[in-house]
Amino acid sequence: MIPLLFLYFIATLKVFKKSTPNGKVTVYVGKRDFIDHLDFIDPIDGVVVVENDYLQGRKVFGMVSTTYRYGRDEDEVMGVKFSKEMILASSQIVPPIKQVTDLTPIQKKLIKKFGSGNAFPFVFNFPPNSPSSVTLQPGDDDSGKPLGVEYNIRTYVADREDERGNQRSSIELAIKKLQYAPPTRSQRLPSSLISKGFTFSHGKISLEVTLDREVYYHGEKVIATVVVSNSSRKFVKNIKVYVVQHTEITMVNAQFSKFVASLETREGCPITPGAAFTKQFYLVPLASSNKDRRGIALDGYLKDDDVNLASSTLTSGGKGPSDQTGIVISYSVRVKLNCGTLGGDLVTDVPFKLMHPNPVADDSTAPSKQPQKGVLKKAKSSDRMKYQKSFGEDDEDNIVFEDFARLRKSRICINSKL
């Protein structure tokens, strides 16, 4: 008789850590990406572990800061800096001034593992409407740090909070603040209809462009249905379709656009007078297809292998894009008809959103439904709830520590026991 083997899969809790150069203080956090749900932002929770008898009356302080870099270092002259650093939150972690009572599961597990005398929890919160992490891809001849918005957690050992300590007793951890798409995708199909008349010629050319959805997830095909009706005496020689990334740097009120996917076709062309044309075009905007292009906006780190194009910026509380700070990102599909040398071009843009999928989002193939009352409130903390419920609080052996300096894709590890 063949014996039966039973496999018990145990989810392993990955915890990121980073220690001071002298190895006396270590910071542990459960993740590096924190999600802005518009009406709620994931808190930054973690634990600081200090070796016995190291502080000798000194204290451990922590802060969260953001650096908004809107100009190149080589362009800074006469003491004018093109960057702005702001401290968003700060507190004394060791010894704690105010005891953290509402511990998260990861904090409970770490305190249980290292002991309450050595492990001290901390919680920081992002301010409302704080900008998302964005990095503008530099060119080959650019030096210095890239433009964009970045966040850091810094802990340091000092006697007072206004001191900054020394490098041997300080830690900096780079984190990202991102946004998810809404939990449901609406059935609205973005579209645009324009027409163009010609001097000294009767009739006009009409162009209608319709997208198959309003919100796309990173890596999905953008499907644009193009309908051309030519009632003029001109010829349409070719059709160009682009996915355009629009970037606004609010600090200097600068705006620019980049093509992140494109195609050109002469299929069905020339579209002669009195003819009509209908075709679907497929484009996939990817960061991997734009690696060497200067100015492309990315979601955070350049060293991260799984980096995406920057997500569309969502606003809350009735604020428009002009009320936002940092770098505002939007996308559109642009269709251009070439009507000849004298006819010029007929161009239209159809806006859409490109984002990360929400963990509780409906199946994209299923019909979208109107969210019921309370759904959004539950969805706002779904990532945190999912994260907390995945691991038991009693088992501390399923923790796997990873060096925070490694910028590689996070994943849930699986251990098996016979």
C-alpha positions as CSV (number, residue, x, y, z in Angstrom):
1,M,0.0,0.0,0.0
2,I,1.4,3.4,-1.0
3,P,1.5,5.7,2.0
4,L,-0.3,8.9,1.7
5,L,1.7,12.1,2.2
6,F,-0.1,15.1,3.7
7,L,1.4,18.5,3.0
8,Y,0.7,21.3,5.4
9,F,1.4,24.7,3.9
10,I,2.4,27.4,6.3
11,A,2.4,31.0,5.2
12,T,5.6,32.7,6.1
13,L,5.6,36.3,7.3
14,K,8.2,38.3,5.5
15,V,9.7,41.1,7.6
16,F,12.1,43.7,6.2
17,K,15.0,44.7,8.5
18,K,17.9,47.2,8.4
19,S,20.5,47.7,11.1
20,T,22.8,50.6,12.0
21,P,26.4,50.3,10.8
22,N,27.5,49.4,14.3
23,G,24.8,46.7,14.5
24,K,23.4,48.0,17.8
25,V,19.9,49.1,16.6
26,T,17.7,47.3,14.0
27,V,14.4,48.5,12.5
28,Y,11.8,46.0,11.3
29,V,8.9,46.8,9.1
30,G,6.3,44.5,7.4
31,K,6.3,46.2,4.0
32,R,7.9,48.9,1.9
33,D,4.8,49.9,-0.2
34,F,2.0,51.9,1.6
35,I,-1.3,52.4,-0.1
36,D,-3.3,55.6,-0.3
37,H,-7.0,54.6,-0.4
38,L,-8.1,58.3,-0.7
39,D,-10.0,58.3,2.5
40,F,-7.4,56.3,4.4
41,I,-3.6,55.8,4.1
42,D,-1.9,52.7,5.5
43,P,0.0,53.6,8.6
44,I,3.8,52.9,8.8
45,D,4.1,50.4,11.6
46,G,7.2,48.6,12.8
47,V,9.5,47.8,15.7
48,V,12.9,49.1,16.8
49,V,15.2,46.5,18.5
50,V,18.0,47.8,20.7
51,E,20.9,45.8,22.2
52,N,21.1,45.6,25.9
53,D,23.0,48.4,27.7
54,Y,23.8,50.2,24.4
55,L,21.9,53.5,24.9
56,Q,23.4,54.4,28.3
57,G,20.8,57.1,28.8
58,R,20.5,58.1,25.2
59,K,17.3,57.9,23.2
60,V,16.1,56.6,19.8
61,F,14.1,59.0,17.6
62,G,12.3,58.3,14.4
63,M,10.9,60.4,11.6
64,V,9.3,60.1,8.2
65,S,10.4,62.6,5.6
66,T,9.7,63.3,1.9
67,T,12.1,64.8,-0.6
68,Y,10.5,66.6,-3.6
69,R,13.2,67.0,-6.3
70,Y,12.0,69.1,-9.2
71,G,15.2,70.1,-10.8
72,R,18.6,68.7,-11.7
73,D,21.6,69.0,-9.3
74,E,23.8,70.3,-12.1
75,D,21.4,73.2,-12.8
76,E,21.6,74.6,-9.2
77,V,23.5,77.9,-9.1
78,M,23.9,80.8,-6.7
79,G,22.6,78.7,-3.8
80,V,19.3,78.0,-5.5
81,K,18.2,74.4,-4.8
82,F,15.7,72.5,-6.9
83,S,14.6,70.2,-4.1
84,K,12.5,70.5,-0.9
85,E,12.7,68.2,2.1
86,M,9.9,68.0,4.6
87,I,9.5,66.1,7.8
88,L,6.0,64.6,7.9
89,A,6.1,62.9,11.3
90,S,8.5,62.4,14.1
91,S,8.5,60.9,17.6
92,Q,10.7,59.5,20.4
93,I,10.6,55.7,20.1
94,V,13.0,54.6,22.9
95,P,12.1,55.1,25.7
96,P,8.6,55.6,24.5
97,I,6.9,58.8,25.6
98,K,3.5,57.4,24.9
99,Q,2.9,53.7,25.0
100,V,1.6,52.1,21.8
101,T,-1.4,50.0,23.0
102,D,-3.1,49.1,19.7
103,L,-0.3,46.8,18.4
104,T,-0.6,45.3,14.9
105,P,0.0,41.5,14.5
106,I,3.5,42.0,13.2
107,Q,4.4,44.2,16.1
108,K,3.0,41.6,18.6
109,K,5.0,38.8,16.9
110,L,8.3,40.8,16.9
111,I,7.9,42.0,20.5
112,K,7.2,38.4,21.5
113,K,10.3,37.2,19.6
114,F,12.8,39.8,20.8
115,G,11.3,40.6,24.2
116,S,9.5,43.7,25.4
117,G,12.7,45.0,27.0
118,N,14.5,45.2,23.7
119,A,11.7,45.7,21.1
120,F,9.8,49.0,20.9
121,P,6.9,49.6,18.5
122,F,6.3,52.7,16.5
123,V,3.6,54.1,14.2
124,F,3.8,57.0,11.8
125,N,1.0,58.4,9.6
126,F,1.1,60.1,6.2
127,P,-0.6,63.5,6.1
128,P,-3.8,63.7,4.0
129,N,-3.3,64.5,0.3
130,S,0.4,63.8,0.5
131,P,1.9,63.1,-3.0
132,S,2.5,59.6,-4.3
133,S,6.0,58.3,-4.9
134,V,7.1,59.1,-8.5
135,T,10.5,59.0,-10.1
136,L,11.3,60.6,-13.5
137,Q,13.7,58.4,-15.4
138,P,17.0,60.2,-16.0
139,G,18.9,60.3,-19.3
140,D,22.4,58.8,-19.9
141,D,24.1,62.2,-19.4
142,D,22.2,63.2,-16.2
143,S,24.1,63.1,-13.0
144,G,22.9,63.3,-9.4
145,K,19.7,62.0,-8.0
146,P,16.6,61.7,-10.3
147,L,13.7,64.0,-10.1
148,G,10.6,62.9,-8.3
149,V,9.0,62.4,-4.9
150,E,10.5,59.9,-2.4
151,Y,9.9,59.0,1.2
152,N,12.2,57.8,3.9
153,I,12.0,56.4,7.4
154,R,14.9,57.6,9.5
155,T,15.9,56.4,13.0
156,Y,18.9,57.7,15.0
157,V,20.4,57.6,18.5
158,A,20.8,61.0,20.2
159,D,20.3,62.9,23.4
160,R,17.8,65.3,22.0
161,E,15.3,65.2,19.0
162,D,16.9,68.2,17.3
163,E,20.2,66.4,17.1
164,R,20.6,64.1,14.1
165,G,23.1,61.6,15.5
166,N,26.0,60.1,13.5
167,Q,26.1,57.7,10.7
168,R,27.1,54.7,12.8
169,S,23.9,54.9,14.8
170,S,21.5,56.0,12.1
171,I,19.3,54.1,9.7
172,E,17.4,55.3,6.6
173,L,14.8,53.1,4.9
174,A,13.3,54.1,1.5
175,I,9.6,53.5,1.2
176,K,6.9,54.1,-1.4
177,K,3.4,55.6,-1.1
178,L,1.2,54.3,-3.9
179,Q,-2.5,54.4,-4.9
180,Y,-4.8,51.5,-5.9
181,A,-7.6,51.6,-8.4
182,P,-11.1,51.8,-7.0
183,P,-12.4,48.4,-5.9
184,T,-14.8,48.2,-8.8
185,R,-14.4,49.3,-12.4
186,S,-17.3,51.3,-13.8
187,Q,-19.0,50.4,-17.1
188,R,-18.4,53.8,-18.5
189,L,-16.6,53.7,-21.9
190,P,-14.5,56.9,-22.5
191,S,-14.9,58.2,-26.0
192,S,-14.3,61.3,-28.2
193,L,-16.0,62.4,-31.4
194,I,-14.5,65.2,-33.5
195,S,-14.7,66.3,-37.1
196,K,-12.6,68.5,-39.4
197,G,-13.6,70.7,-42.3
198,F,-11.3,72.0,-45.0
199,T,-11.0,75.4,-46.6
200,F,-11.9,75.5,-50.3
201,S,-13.4,72.0,-50.0
202,H,-16.8,70.7,-49.1
203,G,-17.5,68.0,-46.5
204,K,-15.6,66.9,-43.5
205,I,-13.8,64.0,-41.9
206,S,-15.2,62.6,-38.6
207,L,-13.2,60.6,-36.1
208,E,-14.7,58.7,-33.2
209,V,-12.5,56.9,-30.6
210,T,-13.9,54.7,-27.9
211,L,-12.0,52.7,-25.2
212,D,-13.2,49.4,-23.8
213,R,-12.9,50.6,-20.1
214,E,-12.0,53.6,-18.0
215,V,-9.4,52.1,-15.7
216,Y,-6.7,49.8,-16.8
217,Y,-4.3,47.8,-14.6
218,H,-0.5,47.9,-15.3
219,G,0.3,45.3,-18.0
220,E,-3.2,45.2,-19.5
221,K,-4.0,45.9,-23.2
222,V,-5.5,49.2,-23.9
223,I,-8.1,48.6,-26.7
224,A,-9.2,51.6,-28.7
225,T,-12.0,51.3,-31.3
226,V,-11.4,53.9,-34.1
227,V,-14.2,54.8,-36.5
228,V,-13.5,57.2,-39.4
229,S,-16.1,58.6,-41.7
230,N,-14.8,60.5,-44.7
231,S,-17.4,62.8,-46.3
232,S,-14.9,65.2,-47.7
233,R,-12.7,65.3,-50.8
234,K,-9.5,64.6,-48.9
235,F,-7.7,61.3,-48.4
236,V,-6.7,59.8,-45.0
237,K,-3.2,58.5,-45.7
238,N,-2.3,56.8,-42.4
239,I,-3.4,56.4,-38.8
240,K,-1.2,56.8,-35.7
241,V,-2.3,55.7,-32.2
242,Y,-0.4,56.5,-29.0
243,V,-0.7,56.0,-25.3
244,V,0.4,59.4,-23.8
245,Q,1.7,59.9,-20.3
246,H,1.1,63.4,-19.1
247,T,3.3,64.7,-16.2
248,E,2.7,67.9,-14.2
249,I,5.5,69.1,-11.8
250,T,3.4,71.3,-9.5
251,M,6.3,73.1,-7.8
252,V,7.4,74.9,-11.0
253,N,4.0,74.6,-12.8
254,A,5.7,72.6,-15.6
255,Q,3.9,70.1,-17.8
256,F,5.1,67.7,-20.5
257,S,3.9,64.6,-22.3
258,K,5.6,61.4,-23.4
259,F,4.5,58.5,-25.7
260,V,4.8,55.3,-23.7
261,A,3.3,53.1,-26.4
262,S,2.6,53.7,-30.1
263,L,1.8,52.2,-33.5
264,E,1.3,53.4,-37.0
265,T,-0.7,51.7,-39.7
266,R,-1.7,52.1,-43.3
267,E,-4.2,49.3,-43.2
268,G,-7.4,50.4,-44.9
269,C,-5.6,53.5,-46.2
270,P,-6.0,55.7,-48.0
271,I,-9.5,56.2,-46.7
272,T,-11.0,57.7,-49.9
273,P,-13.8,60.3,-50.1
274,G,-17.2,58.8,-49.2
275,A,-15.5,55.8,-47.5
276,A,-15.7,54.6,-43.8
277,F,-13.2,52.7,-41.7
278,T,-13.5,50.9,-38.4
279,K,-10.8,49.0,-36.5
280,Q,-9.6,48.1,-33.0
281,F,-6.1,48.9,-32.0
282,Y,-4.2,47.3,-29.1
283,L,-1.5,48.9,-27.1
284,V,0.3,47.9,-23.9
285,P,2.1,50.7,-22.0
286,L,5.0,49.2,-20.1
287,A,8.0,50.6,-18.2
288,S,10.2,47.8,-19.7
289,S,9.5,49.3,-23.2
290,N,10.7,52.7,-22.1
291,K,13.9,51.9,-20.1
292,D,16.2,54.3,-22.0
293,R,13.8,57.2,-22.4
294,R,14.5,60.3,-20.3
295,G,11.5,61.8,-18.4
296,I,9.3,58.8,-18.2
297,A,7.5,58.8,-14.8
298,L,7.8,55.6,-12.8
299,D,6.3,54.2,-9.6
300,G,9.3,54.8,-7.3
301,Y,12.7,53.0,-7.5
302,L,14.7,52.8,-10.6
303,K,16.6,49.7,-9.3
304,D,13.5,47.7,-8.7
305,D,13.1,45.0,-11.4
306,D,9.3,45.0,-11.2
307,V,8.9,48.8,-11.4
308,N,5.8,50.1,-13.3
309,L,4.9,53.3,-15.1
310,A,3.7,55.8,-12.6
311,S,0.0,55.3,-11.8
312,S,-2.6,57.9,-12.5
313,T,-3.1,60.4,-9.7
314,L,-6.4,60.2,-7.9
315,T,-7.8,63.0,-5.9
316,S,-10.2,63.1,-3.0
317,G,-12.4,65.7,-1.2
318,G,-13.4,67.4,-4.4
319,K,-9.8,68.5,-5.1
320,G,-8.7,68.8,-8.7
321,P,-5.3,68.1,-10.2
322,S,-4.3,71.7,-9.8
323,D,-4.8,71.4,-6.1
324,Q,-2.3,68.5,-5.8
325,T,1.3,68.7,-4.7
326,G,4.2,66.7,-6.0
327,I,4.0,65.2,-9.4
328,V,0.6,64.6,-11.0
329,I,0.3,61.8,-13.6
330,S,-2.5,61.2,-16.1
331,Y,-2.9,59.2,-19.3
332,S,-4.8,59.4,-22.6
333,V,-5.0,57.5,-25.9
334,R,-4.2,59.9,-28.8
335,V,-5.3,59.1,-32.4
336,K,-3.9,61.1,-35.3
337,L,-5.2,60.9,-38.9
338,N,-2.9,62.2,-41.6
339,C,-5.0,64.0,-44.1
340,G,-2.2,65.0,-46.5
341,T,0.1,67.9,-46.8
342,L,-2.7,70.5,-47.3
343,G,-5.3,68.8,-45.1
344,G,-3.1,68.6,-42.0
345,D,-3.8,66.2,-39.1
346,L,-7.0,65.4,-37.3
347,V,-6.1,64.6,-33.6
348,T,-8.2,63.6,-30.5
349,D,-7.3,62.4,-27.0
350,V,-9.3,60.1,-24.8
351,P,-8.3,60.1,-21.1
352,F,-8.1,57.0,-19.0
353,K,-6.6,55.8,-15.7
354,L,-3.6,53.4,-15.4
355,M,-3.3,51.9,-11.9
356,H,-2.5,49.0,-9.6
357,P,-5.4,46.6,-9.1
358,N,-7.2,46.7,-5.7
359,P,-6.8,43.4,-3.8
360,V,-10.6,43.2,-3.4
361,A,-11.4,44.5,-6.9
362,D,-14.1,42.6,-8.9
363,D,-13.1,40.3,-11.6
364,S,-12.3,42.5,-14.7
365,T,-14.3,40.2,-16.9
366,A,-17.4,40.4,-14.8
367,P,-20.0,43.2,-15.2
368,S,-19.2,46.2,-13.0
369,K,-21.7,46.8,-10.2
370,Q,-22.5,49.9,-8.2
371,P,-20.8,49.5,-4.8
372,Q,-23.2,49.1,-1.9
373,K,-23.1,51.3,1.1
374,G,-20.1,50.6,3.2
375,V,-18.1,48.8,0.6
376,L,-15.6,51.5,0.1
377,K,-15.1,51.9,3.8
378,K,-14.3,48.2,4.1
379,A,-12.1,48.3,1.0
380,K,-10.0,51.1,2.2
381,S,-8.3,48.9,4.8
382,S,-8.6,45.6,2.9
383,D,-4.9,45.4,2.2
384,R,-4.1,45.9,5.8
385,M,-6.7,43.4,7.0
386,K,-5.6,40.8,4.5
387,Y,-2.0,41.4,5.6
388,Q,-2.9,41.0,9.3
389,K,-5.2,38.0,9.0
390,S,-2.8,36.0,6.9
391,F,-0.6,35.1,9.9
392,G,-1.3,33.7,13.3
393,E,-0.2,35.7,16.4
394,D,0.9,32.6,18.4
395,D,3.5,31.2,15.9
396,E,6.7,33.2,15.8
397,D,8.7,30.6,13.9
398,N,7.2,31.5,10.5
399,I,9.0,34.9,10.3
400,V,11.5,35.3,7.5
401,F,13.7,38.4,7.7
402,E,15.0,40.1,4.5
403,D,17.6,42.8,4.3
404,F,15.8,46.0,3.5
405,A,18.5,47.1,1.1
406,R,17.5,44.5,-1.5
407,L,15.2,46.0,-4.0
408,R,13.5,43.0,-5.3
409,K,9.9,41.9,-5.8
410,S,8.1,41.1,-2.6
411,R,6.4,37.8,-2.5
412,I,4.8,35.4,0.1
413,C,7.1,32.5,0.8
414,I,5.6,29.0,1.3
415,N,7.1,26.4,3.6
416,S,6.0,22.8,3.6
417,K,6.1,20.2,6.3
418,L,5.6,16.5,5.8
